[in-house]
Amino acid sequence: MIYLDYAATCPMDEEAAAAYVEIAVNYFANSNSLHDMGGTALSLINQCRRDFSNLLGVNKEGIYFTSGGSESNFLSIQALLSKQTTAKNHIITTLAEHSSIHSTMKTLEKQGYEITYLPVSTNGIVDLGLLEKNIKTNTALVSIHHVNSETGAIQPLKAIGSICREHHLLFHSDLVQSFGKLPLSSFIGLLDGFSISSHKFYGPKGVGVAFVHPKLTWKGFYPGTTHENGFRPGTLNTAGIVAMTVAAKKASNQLDANHLHYKKLRNAFLQKAKKNPIIHVIECDSQLPSIIGLRINSMEGQWMMLESNRRGFAISTGSACQVGQQAPSKTMKAMGFTDDQAKEYIRISFGKDTLVEEVEQFAQIVETIIKASIA
C-alpha cells in the first residue's frame, strides 16, 4: 500500500528507532531515582532538553516532555491560565484548531471561561482585524495553531504575536504540524507556550514537548506532581525522549531539502488534478506544501477514502467517522463551506520518502474513481 497520510503520523526514523532500543535496553532507570542509574537517565533527559532549547531558540527551563501534542496543548494552556486573575476569563481561538484544543476549550468553558471561536477566511488564514476586534478587557489568552492539519494553511504567527504583545495577552500555539517542516525563528520569541508531537517528524509515538515561558509562574494541573518540575505526573519516557530528539535534529537539518521535495510532489499532483473541473483543491495564501486538501463534487470524502484504500492508497478525510457517518471537516466549515461541501473533503499528505511516481499514480486513481462513479 502507498502511504499518503503523513500529516496523521510518520514511520519512525531508523536512527531514532535504534536510539530508542539502545536507551530502552541499557538506560531504563527512572530519572527521578537517586541511584547512579537514575542519574544517568536524568542526564540523558537534560541533554535532550538542551538540544531542544538550541533547536528552538528558547530557554531550556521552559521545556517539558509530555506524551504528545494533545497533552502538551492541554497542560500548557492550563499552566498559562493558572496564575491569571479571575477577572481575566476570556480566551480567543479559532474554529479550525485541532480537536485537542477544542476539547480543552470545552473544559475551560465549564470552569467559567468565555471562549471566542474565530472563523478563518476563505483563504484559510485568520483575519487579523477580526482578531483585534474580539479582544476584550478581560481577554487572557490567544491560542492559534501555526499550520492547519487539514489544509496546510500557515497562520501569520509573527503578526498575531505582535498583536498579543501590544495588548499584553498570553499567546499559545499548536506547532505540531510545523515543527521539523518550517522555520520557526521569526515568531518563536513571541510565544508564551507551544506544543510539539514527536511522531509528526519521524520520532516515536507517545512523546512530545510542551513549552511554557519560564518568565511566567504557573500552577501544575495535577496536584502533588514531582515529575517535570510539577508539570505532569508519571515516569519519564527516557527512550522516547532521546529518540524524539534524534528525529528532531534530523528533521531540522533536512528542512530545506524536504521543503523542496514536498513542493515538487505538490506540483506533480496539482498538474494532473487541476485538469478535472470537478476536483477542487483547497488553496491558501500561505500553505505547507506537504498537505493537500481537496474535495470532489458530489462525492463524500469518506467514500473516496475507502475507494482509494481499496486500490492501495492510504489517505485521510481529516475528520473522524462515527457510526458510518462522516462529520463535516471543521476547517472547511470554518472557511465558510456548507456541510455537504465539507463532507466532500479528503486530504493527502507527503513524507520525505514519497515518490513523484506515487503521487502521479494517486492522481490517476482519483480520475479512475471519478469515471467509475459517473459511468
C-alpha positions as CSV (number, residue, x, y, z in Angstrom):
1,M,0.0,0.0,0.0
2,I,1.2,3.5,-0.8
3,Y,1.0,5.8,2.3
4,L,-0.1,9.4,1.7
5,D,-1.2,10.2,5.2
6,Y,1.9,11.7,6.8
7,A,0.1,14.6,8.4
8,A,-1.6,11.9,10.6
9,T,1.6,10.1,11.6
10,C,5.0,9.2,10.3
11,P,7.1,6.0,10.4
12,M,9.9,6.1,12.9
13,D,13.3,7.2,11.5
14,E,15.7,4.3,11.6
15,E,18.3,6.2,13.6
16,A,15.7,7.3,16.1
17,A,14.5,3.7,16.4
18,A,18.0,2.5,17.0
19,A,18.4,5.1,19.7
20,Y,15.1,4.1,21.3
21,V,16.2,0.5,21.6
22,E,19.6,1.4,22.9
23,I,18.2,3.6,25.7
24,A,15.3,1.3,26.5
25,V,17.6,-1.7,27.0
26,N,20.6,0.0,28.7
27,Y,19.4,3.2,30.3
28,F,15.9,2.2,31.5
29,A,16.1,3.6,35.1
30,N,13.6,6.1,36.4
31,S,15.1,9.5,36.0
32,N,13.8,10.5,39.4
33,S,15.6,7.7,41.2
34,L,18.6,8.8,43.4
35,H,20.9,6.0,42.4
36,D,23.6,6.3,39.6
37,M,21.4,4.6,37.0
38,G,18.6,7.1,37.7
39,G,21.2,9.9,37.5
40,T,22.3,8.6,34.0
41,A,18.8,8.7,32.8
42,L,18.3,12.2,34.1
43,S,21.5,13.3,32.4
44,L,20.2,12.0,29.1
45,I,16.9,13.8,29.5
46,N,18.6,17.1,30.5
47,Q,20.8,16.8,27.4
48,C,17.7,16.4,25.2
49,R,16.2,19.5,26.9
50,R,19.3,21.4,26.0
51,D,19.1,20.1,22.4
52,F,15.5,21.2,22.0
53,S,16.4,24.6,23.6
54,N,19.1,25.0,20.9
55,L,16.9,23.8,18.0
56,L,14.0,26.1,19.0
57,G,15.9,29.1,20.4
58,V,14.1,29.1,23.7
59,N,15.1,28.8,27.3
60,K,15.5,25.2,28.3
61,E,13.8,25.9,31.7
62,G,10.5,26.2,29.8
63,I,10.7,22.8,28.1
64,Y,8.7,19.9,29.4
65,F,8.5,16.4,28.0
66,T,5.0,15.0,27.6
67,S,3.1,12.1,26.0
68,G,2.4,14.1,22.8
69,G,0.7,17.0,21.2
70,S,-2.7,16.7,22.7
71,E,-1.4,16.5,26.3
72,S,1.0,19.4,25.5
73,N,-1.8,21.5,24.3
74,F,-3.9,20.8,27.4
75,L,-1.3,21.2,30.0
76,S,0.5,24.3,28.5
77,I,-2.8,26.1,28.2
78,Q,-3.8,25.1,31.8
79,A,-0.4,26.3,33.0
80,L,-0.6,29.6,31.2
81,L,-4.1,30.3,32.7
82,S,-3.3,29.0,36.2
83,K,-1.9,32.3,37.6
84,Q,-4.4,34.6,35.8
85,T,-6.8,36.7,37.9
86,T,-10.4,35.6,37.9
87,A,-11.2,38.8,36.0
88,K,-9.2,37.6,33.0
89,N,-11.6,34.9,31.9
90,H,-11.8,35.3,28.1
91,I,-9.9,33.3,25.5
92,I,-9.7,33.7,21.7
93,T,-9.0,30.7,19.5
94,T,-10.3,29.5,16.1
95,L,-12.9,27.1,14.7
96,A,-10.1,25.4,12.8
97,E,-8.0,24.2,15.7
98,H,-7.1,20.6,16.4
99,S,-9.6,18.6,18.4
100,S,-7.4,18.7,21.5
101,I,-7.6,22.5,21.6
102,H,-11.4,22.3,21.2
103,S,-11.7,19.8,24.0
104,T,-9.5,21.9,26.2
105,M,-11.7,24.9,25.5
106,K,-14.8,23.0,26.3
107,T,-13.3,22.1,29.7
108,L,-12.4,25.7,30.3
109,E,-15.9,26.8,29.5
110,K,-17.1,24.5,32.3
111,Q,-14.7,26.3,34.5
112,G,-16.2,29.7,33.7
113,Y,-14.1,30.9,30.8
114,E,-15.7,32.7,27.9
115,I,-14.3,31.4,24.6
116,T,-14.4,33.2,21.3
117,Y,-14.0,30.9,18.2
118,L,-12.8,32.9,15.2
119,P,-13.6,31.6,11.7
120,V,-10.8,31.6,9.1
121,S,-11.1,33.4,5.8
122,T,-11.8,31.7,2.5
123,N,-8.1,31.6,2.0
124,G,-7.7,29.6,5.2
125,I,-6.0,32.4,7.2
126,V,-7.1,34.1,10.4
127,D,-8.3,37.7,9.8
128,L,-6.0,39.9,12.0
129,G,-8.6,42.7,12.1
130,L,-11.2,40.3,13.3
131,L,-8.8,39.0,16.0
132,E,-8.2,42.5,17.3
133,K,-11.9,43.3,17.2
134,N,-12.6,40.4,19.5
135,I,-10.0,41.4,22.2
136,K,-11.7,42.5,25.4
137,T,-10.5,44.0,28.7
138,N,-10.9,40.5,30.2
139,T,-9.0,38.6,27.5
140,A,-6.3,36.4,29.0
141,L,-5.1,34.2,26.2
142,V,-4.9,33.7,22.4
143,S,-4.4,30.1,21.2
144,I,-3.9,29.8,17.4
145,H,-2.2,27.0,15.6
146,H,0.7,27.5,13.2
147,V,-0.1,25.0,10.4
148,N,-3.6,23.7,9.8
149,S,-3.6,19.9,9.7
150,E,-6.5,19.7,7.1
151,T,-5.4,22.4,4.6
152,G,-1.8,23.1,5.4
153,A,-2.7,26.8,5.8
154,I,0.1,28.7,7.6
155,Q,-1.1,31.3,10.1
156,P,0.8,34.6,10.4
157,L,2.1,33.9,14.0
158,K,4.6,36.8,13.9
159,A,1.7,39.3,13.3
160,I,-0.6,37.6,15.7
161,G,2.2,37.6,18.4
162,S,2.8,41.3,17.9
163,I,-0.9,41.9,18.4
164,C,-0.8,39.9,21.6
165,R,2.2,41.8,22.9
166,E,0.6,45.1,22.1
167,H,-2.5,44.1,24.2
168,H,-0.5,42.3,26.9
169,L,-2.1,38.9,26.1
170,L,-0.6,35.5,26.6
171,F,-0.1,33.7,23.3
172,H,-0.1,29.9,22.8
173,S,0.3,28.0,19.6
174,D,0.0,24.4,18.5
175,L,3.2,23.8,16.4
176,V,2.5,20.1,15.9
177,Q,2.2,20.3,12.1
178,S,5.0,22.8,11.6
179,F,8.0,21.7,13.8
180,G,10.5,20.0,11.5
181,K,8.8,21.3,8.4
182,L,9.1,25.1,8.6
183,P,11.5,27.6,10.3
184,L,10.0,29.0,13.5
185,S,12.6,31.6,14.5
186,S,10.6,34.6,13.2
187,F,7.9,34.2,15.9
188,I,9.1,31.7,18.5
189,G,10.2,34.5,20.8
190,L,6.6,35.9,20.8
191,L,5.1,32.7,22.2
192,D,4.4,32.1,25.8
193,G,3.5,28.5,25.2
194,F,3.6,25.9,22.5
195,S,3.2,22.2,21.7
196,I,5.1,19.7,19.6
197,S,4.5,16.0,18.9
198,S,7.3,13.5,18.1
199,H,5.5,11.2,15.6
200,K,4.9,14.1,13.2
201,F,8.6,14.3,12.4
202,Y,9.6,10.6,12.4
203,G,10.1,10.2,16.1
204,P,8.2,7.6,18.3
205,K,4.6,8.0,19.2
206,G,3.6,8.8,22.8
207,V,6.1,11.6,23.4
208,G,6.1,15.3,22.8
209,V,7.2,18.7,24.0
210,A,5.3,21.5,25.8
211,F,6.8,24.9,26.4
212,V,5.7,27.4,29.0
213,H,7.9,30.5,29.2
214,P,10.0,30.4,32.4
215,K,9.3,34.1,33.0
216,L,5.8,33.1,34.0
217,T,4.8,31.5,37.2
218,W,2.3,28.7,36.9
219,K,0.5,26.0,39.0
220,G,0.5,22.4,37.9
221,F,-2.8,20.9,36.8
222,Y,-2.2,17.7,38.7
223,P,-1.7,18.2,42.5
224,G,1.3,16.7,44.2
225,T,3.2,16.0,41.0
226,T,7.0,15.9,41.1
227,H,8.0,14.9,37.6
228,E,9.0,17.6,35.1
229,N,9.1,20.2,37.9
230,G,5.4,19.5,38.7
231,F,4.2,19.9,35.1
232,R,2.9,16.4,34.7
233,P,2.9,13.1,36.6
234,G,4.4,9.8,35.5
235,T,7.9,8.3,34.9
236,L,9.5,10.0,32.0
237,N,9.9,8.1,28.7
238,T,13.6,8.3,28.5
239,A,13.9,6.2,25.4
240,G,11.1,8.1,23.7
241,I,12.6,11.5,24.6
242,V,16.1,10.5,23.2
243,A,14.6,9.0,20.0
244,M,12.4,12.1,19.5
245,T,15.5,14.3,19.9
246,V,17.4,12.3,17.3
247,A,14.5,12.7,14.9
248,A,14.1,16.4,15.7
249,K,17.8,17.1,14.9
250,K,17.5,15.2,11.6
251,A,14.3,17.0,10.6
252,S,15.8,20.4,11.4
253,N,18.9,19.6,9.4
254,Q,16.9,18.5,6.4
255,L,14.3,21.3,6.5
256,D,15.2,23.0,3.2
257,A,15.8,19.8,1.2
258,N,12.5,18.3,2.4
259,H,10.6,21.5,1.7
260,L,11.8,21.5,-1.9
261,H,10.9,17.8,-2.2
262,Y,7.3,18.5,-1.0
263,K,6.9,21.4,-3.4
264,K,7.9,19.0,-6.2
265,L,5.4,16.4,-5.1
266,R,2.7,19.0,-4.7
267,N,3.2,20.4,-8.2
268,A,3.2,16.9,-9.7
269,F,-0.2,16.2,-8.2
270,L,-1.7,19.6,-9.0
271,Q,-0.7,19.4,-12.6
272,K,-2.9,16.4,-13.1
273,A,-5.7,17.1,-10.6
274,K,-6.4,20.7,-11.8
275,K,-7.3,19.4,-15.3
276,N,-10.5,17.9,-13.9
277,P,-13.1,20.6,-13.3
278,I,-14.9,18.7,-10.5
279,I,-11.8,18.4,-8.4
280,H,-11.4,21.5,-6.1
281,V,-8.0,21.9,-4.4
282,I,-8.1,23.9,-1.2
283,E,-5.5,26.6,-1.8
284,C,-4.5,29.1,0.8
285,D,-2.4,32.3,0.7
286,S,0.4,30.6,2.7
287,Q,0.5,26.8,2.7
288,L,2.6,23.9,3.8
289,P,3.4,22.1,0.5
290,S,3.2,18.6,2.0
291,I,-0.5,18.8,2.8
292,I,-3.1,19.0,0.1
293,G,-6.8,19.3,0.9
294,L,-9.4,18.8,-1.8
295,R,-13.0,18.0,-2.5
296,I,-14.7,16.3,-5.4
297,N,-18.1,17.5,-6.4
298,S,-20.9,15.2,-5.1
299,M,-18.6,12.6,-3.7
300,E,-18.3,12.2,0.1
301,G,-14.7,12.1,1.3
302,Q,-15.3,9.0,3.4
303,W,-16.4,7.1,0.2
304,M,-13.4,8.5,-1.7
305,M,-11.0,7.4,1.1
306,L,-12.4,3.9,1.1
307,E,-12.2,3.6,-2.7
308,S,-8.6,4.8,-2.6
309,N,-7.9,2.3,0.1
310,R,-9.4,-0.5,-2.0
311,R,-7.0,0.5,-4.7
312,G,-3.9,0.5,-2.5
313,F,-3.6,4.2,-1.3
314,A,-3.8,5.3,2.3
315,I,-5.3,8.8,2.5
316,S,-7.4,10.7,5.0
317,T,-10.7,12.5,5.3
318,G,-9.1,14.7,8.0
319,S,-12.0,14.0,10.4
320,A,-13.4,11.1,12.5
321,C,-16.1,8.8,11.2
322,Q,-18.7,7.7,13.8
323,V,-21.4,5.2,13.2
324,G,-20.9,5.3,9.4
325,Q,-21.4,9.0,9.2
326,Q,-18.6,11.3,8.3
327,A,-18.6,14.6,10.2
328,P,-18.0,17.7,8.1
329,S,-14.4,18.9,8.2
330,K,-14.2,21.5,10.9
331,T,-11.7,23.5,8.9
332,M,-13.8,23.6,5.8
333,K,-16.8,24.7,7.9
334,A,-14.6,27.4,9.5
335,M,-13.7,28.6,5.9
336,G,-17.4,29.0,5.1
337,F,-18.1,25.8,3.2
338,T,-21.5,24.1,3.6
339,D,-22.0,20.8,5.4
340,D,-22.3,18.9,2.1
341,Q,-19.2,20.6,0.7
342,A,-17.2,20.0,3.9
343,K,-18.2,16.3,3.8
344,E,-16.6,16.1,0.3
345,Y,-13.2,16.9,1.8
346,I,-10.2,14.5,1.5
347,R,-6.5,15.0,2.4
348,I,-3.3,13.7,1.1
349,S,0.0,14.4,2.8
350,F,3.5,13.6,1.8
351,G,6.6,12.3,3.6
352,K,10.3,12.6,2.9
353,D,10.3,9.2,1.1
354,T,7.2,9.8,-1.0
355,L,8.0,9.5,-4.7
356,V,6.7,11.7,-7.6
357,E,5.6,8.5,-9.3
358,E,3.4,7.6,-6.3
359,V,1.7,11.0,-6.3
360,E,1.1,10.8,-10.0
361,Q,-0.3,7.3,-9.6
362,F,-2.7,8.6,-7.0
363,A,-3.9,11.4,-9.3
364,Q,-4.7,8.8,-11.9
365,I,-6.5,6.7,-9.3
366,V,-8.7,9.7,-8.4
367,E,-9.6,10.0,-12.1
368,T,-10.4,6.3,-12.3
369,I,-12.7,6.5,-9.2
370,I,-14.5,9.6,-10.6
371,K,-15.0,7.9,-14.0
372,A,-16.3,4.7,-12.4
373,S,-18.8,6.7,-10.3
374,I,-20.1,8.6,-13.3
375,A,-20.5,5.5,-15.5
